[in-house]
Amino acid sequence: MNSFIQQLLNSDKRIAIPIMTHPGIEAIGKNVIDAVTDGEVHYQAIKNVTETYDTTACTVIMDLTVEAEAFGCAISMPEHEVPSVTGRLVCDEESVNRLQVPSLSAGRMPEYLKANRLAVETIKNKAVLSGCIGPFSLAGRLYDMSEIMVGIYIEPDVIKTLLDKCTEYITLYCKELKAIGATGVIMAEPAAGLLSNEDCLEYSTVYVKRIVEAVQDDNFTVVLHNCGNKGHCTQAMIDSGAAALHFGNAVNMVETLEQCPSNLIVMGNIDPVGILKQATPEEVYRITADLLAKTAQYRNFVISSGCDMPPFVPDVNIKAFYRAIADFNAV
């Protein structure tokens, strides 16, 4: 991964790594529920995307319920939508203290590990970027998102105990992904965008940094994704030590690149719903081309979707996205 990053920084061409698996699910005739419960289906979707589009790296589904389910959360799994957590698992100091850090055999985790393992074993010409949730986002799913926003002020020690347990499990998962041979992991920490930069440092960055220090090296990179960030906690993301940062469409990409060090990979941020799914191919092309032009001077920029592409993004729109990149690189 380190050599891949250096190659990217030295390249005159703009590369693209959108976060997308759903187009592959649809192309192989499966539904979302099939892919999030069956590692073979998930892998086939990843493989289809790598063979269909000119992506520099392949990515897995951004499913922010896998780790929460392993802890014991109830999960709703619609046929055509990404799963969601229902209810609350822990609610006070006693329940947090009782909470056990699960093994990697709990819930659907074995299926996600299977999908990643198959991708690493068979996709040899592209980087394989796995996925995991971030510690604060996981804690919010276990404790309830609204409640944890209050909890950090009225019972911070309880929340930090919960964050310790979340961090332990995510570290365990990332170490296994690294052992499998993944190139890196995209850590989705959108809930941290609800925090001020100061609170983000205390309740997210400290824990993300632990994971980064445990797994990131020349062969494995952490890509920290925070689509909840509106620009107010970019410094907290930088301070995590992650070698790459991935931003959502809520930030100004040029302002973000100006704030980030030039040796830090910065990724983003075409709106996955409003543009890639709902706009016309002509609009997708224009907006992609405009972002490329505005960021042309930044060698550390990788164009991407602002978040995981949702189900049912039109193929013509994805092709328009890639056509804009090809035309920009041809000049």
C-alpha positions in Angstrom: 0.0 0.0 0.0 2.9 2.4 0.8 4.3 1.9 -2.8 0.7 2.4 -4.2 0.4 5.7 -2.3 3.8 6.9 -3.6 2.9 5.9 -7.1 -0.3 7.9 -6.7 1.5 11.0 -5.4 4.0 10.8 -8.3 1.4 10.3 -11.0 0.3 12.9 -13.5 -3.0 11.1 -13.9 -6.1 11.3 -11.7 -7.2 8.0 -10.3 -10.7 7.0 -9.1 -11.7 4.8 -6.1 -15.5 5.2 -5.6 -16.9 3.2 -2.8 -19.3 0.9 -4.6 -20.5 -2.7 -4.4 -24.3 -2.3 -5.1 -23.9 -2.0 -8.9 -22.2 -5.4 -8.8 -25.0 -6.9 -6.6 -27.6 -5.8 -9.2 -25.5 -6.9 -12.1 -25.3 -10.5 -10.8 -29.0 -10.6 -10.2 -29.0 -10.5 -6.4 -30.5 -8.3 -3.7 -28.8 -6.4 -0.9 -29.9 -9.0 1.6 -28.2 -11.7 -0.4 -24.9 -9.9 -0.3 -24.9 -8.9 3.3 -25.7 -12.5 4.5 -23.6 -14.5 2.0 -19.9 -14.0 1.6 -19.8 -15.7 -1.8 -22.5 -13.4 -3.2 -20.7 -10.4 -1.7 -17.5 -11.4 -3.3 -19.1 -12.0 -6.7 -20.5 -8.5 -6.5 -17.0 -7.0 -5.7 -15.5 -9.0 -8.6 -18.2 -7.8 -11.0 -17.5 -4.2 -10.2 -13.7 -4.6 -10.7 -14.3 -6.2 -14.1 -16.9 -3.7 -15.2 -15.5 -0.4 -14.2 -12.0 1.3 -14.3 -11.7 1.5 -10.5 -8.1 1.5 -9.1 -9.1 -0.5 -6.0 -12.1 -2.6 -5.1 -14.2 -2.0 -2.0 -16.7 -3.9 0.0 -20.2 -3.0 1.2 -20.2 -0.2 3.7 -22.5 -2.1 6.2 -22.4 -0.3 9.6 -24.3 -3.1 11.3 -22.0 -6.1 11.1 -19.9 -5.2 14.2 -23.0 -4.1 16.2 -24.8 -7.4 15.4 -21.7 -9.3 16.6 -22.1 -7.5 20.0 -25.7 -8.5 20.1 -27.8 -5.7 18.5 -31.0 -6.6 16.7 -30.7 -5.9 13.0 -33.4 -5.0 10.4 -32.4 -6.4 7.0 -34.7 -5.2 4.1 -34.4 -7.0 0.8 -33.2 -4.0 -1.2 -31.6 -1.7 1.5 -28.6 -1.7 3.7 -29.3 -3.2 7.1 -29.9 -1.0 10.2 -29.7 -1.4 13.9 -33.0 -1.6 15.8 -33.3 -0.9 19.5 -30.6 -0.3 22.1 -28.2 -2.8 23.5 -26.6 -1.0 26.5 -28.0 1.9 28.5 -26.0 2.5 31.7 -22.8 1.8 33.5 -23.9 -1.7 34.6 -24.9 -2.8 31.1 -21.7 -1.4 29.6 -19.5 -3.1 32.2 -21.3 -6.4 31.5 -20.9 -6.1 27.7 -18.5 -8.7 26.3 -16.2 -8.1 23.4 -17.4 -10.8 20.8 -15.3 -13.1 18.8 -14.9 -12.9 15.0 -17.3 -15.9 14.7 -20.3 -14.0 16.0 -23.1 -12.8 13.7 -22.4 -12.3 10.0 -18.7 -11.5 10.6 -17.6 -14.9 9.1 -19.4 -14.0 5.9 -17.7 -10.6 5.6 -14.3 -12.2 6.3 -15.1 -14.8 3.6 -15.9 -12.1 1.0 -12.7 -10.3 1.8 -10.6 -13.5 1.7 -12.1 -14.5 -1.7 -11.4 -11.0 -3.1 -7.8 -11.0 -1.9 -7.3 -14.5 -3.3 -8.7 -13.8 -6.8 -8.4 -10.1 -7.5 -4.7 -9.7 -8.1 -4.4 -6.6 -10.3 -6.1 -4.1 -7.9 -5.9 -3.1 -4.3 -8.5 -4.6 -2.0 -9.9 -2.1 0.5 -11.9 -3.8 3.2 -14.4 -2.0 5.4 -15.2 -1.6 9.1 -17.1 0.8 11.3 -15.3 3.4 13.4 -15.3 3.3 17.3 -17.7 6.2 18.0 -20.1 5.1 15.3 -20.2 1.6 16.7 -20.6 2.9 20.3 -23.5 5.0 19.1 -25.3 2.0 17.6 -24.9 0.0 20.8 -25.8 2.9 23.2 -28.3 4.7 20.9 -27.0 7.7 18.9 -29.1 10.4 20.6 -28.3 9.0 24.1 -24.5 8.8 23.5 -24.5 12.5 22.5 -25.9 13.3 25.9 -23.8 10.6 27.6 -20.4 12.1 26.6 -21.3 15.0 28.9 -23.2 13.4 31.8 -21.3 10.1 32.1 -18.1 10.3 30.0 -16.3 7.5 31.8 -19.1 5.1 30.9 -18.9 6.1 27.2 -15.1 5.8 27.3 -15.4 2.2 28.7 -17.8 1.4 25.9 -15.4 3.0 23.4 -12.6 0.9 24.8 -14.6 -2.3 24.0 -15.6 -1.1 20.6 -12.0 -0.3 19.8 -10.8 -3.7 21.0 -13.2 -5.4 18.6 -12.5 -3.3 15.6 -8.8 -3.8 16.1 -9.3 -7.5 16.3 -11.3 -7.3 13.0 -8.7 -5.1 11.2 -5.9 -7.4 12.3 -7.7 -10.3 10.7 -8.3 -8.4 7.5 -4.6 -7.6 7.4 -3.8 -11.2 8.0 -6.1 -12.2 5.1 -4.0 -9.9 2.9 -6.2 -6.9 2.3 -4.4 -3.8 1.1 -6.2 -1.6 3.7 -9.5 -0.8 5.3 -12.0 2.0 4.9 -13.1 2.9 8.4 -16.6 4.5 8.4 -16.9 6.9 11.3 -19.8 9.2 10.2 -21.2 9.7 13.7 -18.0 11.5 14.7 -19.2 14.3 12.4 -21.9 15.1 14.9 -19.1 16.2 17.4 -17.1 19.4 17.6 -13.5 19.1 16.7 -12.6 19.0 20.4 -15.1 16.3 21.2 -14.2 14.4 18.1 -10.6 14.3 19.2 -11.6 13.0 22.6 -14.3 10.5 21.7 -13.2 9.4 18.2 -9.7 10.3 17.2 -8.0 8.9 20.3 -9.6 5.5 19.6 -9.1 5.6 15.8 -5.5 6.3 16.5 -5.2 3.2 18.6 -6.4 1.1 15.7 -4.2 2.9 13.2 -1.1 2.3 15.4 -2.0 -1.4 15.8 -2.5 -2.2 12.1 -1.2 0.4 9.7 2.2 -0.1 8.2 3.8 -0.2 4.7 1.5 -3.1 3.7 -1.8 -2.0 5.3 -3.5 1.4 5.2 -6.4 2.8 7.2 -8.6 5.1 5.2 -10.7 7.1 7.6 -14.1 8.0 6.3 -16.3 10.7 7.9 -19.2 11.9 5.7 -20.7 13.6 8.8 -17.8 16.1 8.8 -18.9 19.5 7.4 -15.4 20.8 7.6 -15.5 21.5 11.3 -13.6 18.3 12.4 -11.2 17.8 9.6 -8.2 18.5 11.9 -9.4 15.7 14.2 -9.4 13.4 11.2 -5.9 14.4 10.3 -4.7 13.8 13.9 -5.9 10.2 13.7 -2.7 9.2 11.8 -4.6 7.4 9.1 -2.7 7.5 5.8 -5.8 8.4 3.8 -8.9 10.4 4.6 -12.2 10.1 2.8 -14.7 13.0 2.8 -18.4 13.2 2.1 -20.1 15.8 -0.1 -20.8 18.1 2.8 -17.3 19.6 2.7 -15.7 21.9 0.2 -13.1 19.7 -1.4 -10.6 22.4 -2.3 -10.7 23.9 1.2 -10.3 20.5 2.6 -7.2 19.8 0.4 -5.7 23.1 1.5 -6.1 22.1 5.1 -4.6 18.6 4.7 -0.8 17.8 4.4 0.3 17.2 0.8 1.6 13.7 1.7 -1.8 12.6 3.0 -4.2 10.9 0.5 -7.5 12.8 0.4 -10.5 11.2 -1.2 -14.0 12.3 -2.1 -16.6 13.6 -2.7 -19.2 13.3 -5.5 -22.7 13.1 -3.9 -23.7 9.5 -4.1 -27.4 10.1 -4.0 -28.1 13.6 -5.3 -25.7 13.3 -8.2 -24.6 9.7 -8.9 -28.1 8.2 -8.4 -30.5 11.0 -9.1 -28.8 13.3 -11.6 -28.7 12.9 -15.4 -25.5 11.4 -17.0 -24.8 14.9 -18.4 -24.9 16.4 -14.9 -22.7 13.6 -13.5 -20.1 14.3 -16.2 -20.2 18.1 -15.6 -20.0 17.9 -11.8 -17.2 15.3 -11.9 -15.2 17.3 -14.5 -15.7 20.5 -12.5 -14.3 18.8 -9.3 -11.4 17.4 -11.3 -10.6 20.9 -12.6 -10.8 22.6 -9.2 -8.5 20.0 -7.6 -6.1 19.6 -10.5 -3.1 21.0 -8.6 -3.4 18.5 -5.7 -1.4 15.3 -6.5 -2.7 13.7 -3.3 -6.4 13.8 -4.4 -8.3 10.7 -5.3 -11.7 11.3 -6.8 -14.4 9.1 -5.2 -18.0 9.0 -4.2 -18.8 11.0 -1.1 -20.0 7.7 0.6 -20.9 4.2 -0.4 -23.0 4.3 -3.6 -26.6 3.3 -2.7 -28.6 0.6 -4.5 -29.9 1.3 -8.0 -27.3 3.9 -9.2 -27.8 4.0 -13.0 -25.0 2.4 -15.0 -25.0 5.3 -17.4 -24.2 7.6 -14.5 -21.3 5.5 -13.3 -20.0 5.5 -16.9 -20.4 9.3 -17.1 -18.3 9.6 -13.9 -15.5 7.5 -15.4 -15.8 9.2 -18.8 -15.1 12.6 -17.2 -12.0 11.2 -15.5 -10.8 9.6 -18.7 -11.3 12.9 -20.6 -9.5 14.9 -17.9 -6.5 12.5 -18.0 -6.4 12.6 -21.8 -5.6 16.4 -21.8 
